[in-house]
Amino acid sequence: MIISRATTLFFDASVLVAGSASSTGGSALLLEACLVRGFRPQVTGAVLMESWLALQGFTNEARARFRRWLTEIVWELVPVPPAAVLAQYERYIDREDAHVLAAAVEAGSQFLLSLDRRHVLAAAPAATGMGSGLVILTPGDFIRQYYPLHPDYDRLPAERDRP
């Protein structure tokens, strides 16, 4: 798989919340990379709303960081598929998270980034079996496996352990 500025990363709410809560983790690193247009970030309005609501109990700094990601990153806003389409994905993933998997697949995303091990990441084997080409992984796994393959790797935000 070729990694480039055209590589699509679909962000789950868990990654947006983690990246907003901590500027030092892998989630924030990938959001920073999207900020400098190193990747094509994708999200739905439902994911953004879920993230914002989850951040209400967090610090002002975390909410400010989220607002920055929201306003300064050039997001590709993809629609949540209709109920009939969502129902088809419920055999692969928990009903409450079907909108995330369905939107990523229907949008043709290359990667779905999530920290939700119980639902989204657990659906990775089934997603592979769908033949969509979607790869589901954590931000940390993406950073370890794919980030260094980017042709502009040296110009992207530095990995936290990279000098």
C-alpha positions in Angstrom: 0.0 0.0 0.0 1.3 3.4 -1.0 1.2 6.0 1.8 1.1 9.7 0.8 -0.8 12.9 1.3 -3.7 11.3 -0.5 -4.0 8.5 2.1 -7.4 8.6 3.8 -7.6 8.3 7.5 -11.1 8.0 9.0 -11.0 9.1 12.6 -13.2 7.5 15.3 -14.3 9.7 18.2 -12.0 7.8 20.6 -9.0 9.1 18.6 -10.3 12.7 18.5 -10.9 12.7 22.2 -7.5 11.2 23.0 -5.7 13.6 20.7 -7.5 16.5 22.3 -6.9 15.3 25.9 -3.1 14.7 25.4 -0.8 16.5 23.0 1.9 13.9 23.5 0.2 10.7 22.2 -0.1 9.0 18.8 -3.6 10.4 18.3 -2.4 14.0 18.6 0.6 13.2 16.3 -1.7 12.0 13.5 -4.0 15.0 13.9 -0.9 17.3 13.7 0.1 15.4 10.5 -3.4 16.1 9.1 -3.0 19.7 10.1 0.0 20.1 7.8 -1.9 18.1 5.1 0.2 15.0 5.4 -3.0 12.8 5.1 -6.6 13.2 4.0 -8.6 13.1 7.3 -12.2 11.9 7.1 -15.0 12.0 9.7 -18.7 12.2 10.0 -20.8 14.8 11.8 -21.9 12.1 14.2 -18.3 11.3 15.2 -17.6 15.0 15.7 -20.7 15.4 17.9 -19.8 12.3 19.9 -16.3 13.7 20.4 -17.5 17.1 21.5 -20.0 15.6 23.9 -17.3 13.3 25.4 -15.0 16.2 25.9 -17.4 18.2 28.1 -16.0 16.7 31.2 -12.4 17.5 30.1 -10.2 20.5 30.7 -10.6 23.8 28.9 -7.2 23.0 27.2 -8.5 19.7 25.8 -11.7 21.4 24.4 -9.6 24.2 22.9 -7.3 21.7 21.3 -10.4 19.9 19.8 -11.7 23.2 18.5 -8.3 23.8 16.9 -8.4 20.4 15.2 -12.0 21.0 14.1 -11.4 24.4 12.6 -7.8 24.2 11.2 -7.7 20.7 9.7 -9.2 20.4 6.3 -11.7 17.6 7.0 -13.5 15.5 4.4 -16.9 15.3 6.0 -18.5 12.0 4.9 -22.2 11.2 5.4 -23.5 8.6 7.8 -25.1 6.0 5.6 -28.8 5.5 5.7 -30.4 3.0 8.2 -30.7 0.2 5.6 -27.0 0.4 4.9 -26.1 0.6 8.6 -28.1 -2.6 9.3 -25.8 -4.5 6.9 -22.8 -3.6 9.0 -24.3 -4.6 12.3 -23.3 -8.2 11.6 -19.6 -7.1 11.8 -19.7 -4.6 14.7 -21.8 -3.5 17.7 -24.9 -1.7 16.6 -23.8 1.6 18.3 -20.6 1.6 16.3 -22.0 0.5 12.9 -22.1 4.1 11.7 -18.3 4.4 12.1 -17.5 1.2 10.1 -20.2 1.8 7.5 -19.1 5.4 6.9 -15.5 4.5 6.6 -16.2 1.6 4.1 -18.8 3.6 2.1 -16.4 6.6 1.8 -13.6 4.3 0.5 -11.4 5.1 3.4 -8.0 3.3 3.5 -7.6 3.4 7.3 -10.0 3.5 10.2 -8.2 4.7 13.3 -9.8 3.9 16.7 -8.9 3.2 20.3 -12.1 1.2 20.9 -10.7 -2.3 21.3 -14.0 -3.8 22.4 -16.0 -2.8 19.3 -14.2 -1.1 16.4 -10.8 -2.8 16.6 -12.5 -6.1 17.3 -14.2 -5.7 13.9 -10.9 -5.6 12.0 -10.9 -9.3 11.0 -14.5 -9.0 9.7 -13.7 -5.8 7.8 -10.8 -7.5 6.1 -13.2 -10.3 5.1 -15.5 -7.7 3.5 -12.9 -7.0 0.8 -13.3 -3.3 1.2 -9.5 -2.7 1.6 -10.2 -0.9 4.8 -7.5 -1.4 7.5 -8.6 -0.9 11.1 -5.9 -0.1 13.7 -4.9 2.1 16.5 -3.1 5.3 15.9 0.0 3.8 17.5 -0.1 0.8 15.1 -0.5 3.1 12.1 2.5 5.2 13.3 4.6 2.1 13.7 3.6 0.3 10.5 2.8 3.1 7.9 3.9 6.5 9.1 7.6 6.0 8.2 6.5 4.9 4.7 5.2 8.4 3.9 7.5 10.0 1.2 7.4 13.3 3.3 8.2 11.5 6.5 11.0 13.8 7.4 8.7 16.8 7.0 5.8 15.4 9.0 5.5 16.1 12.7 8.2 13.9 14.4 7.2 10.7 16.2 7.4 11.2 19.9 10.5 9.0 20.2 12.1 10.2 16.9 15.0 12.7 17.4 
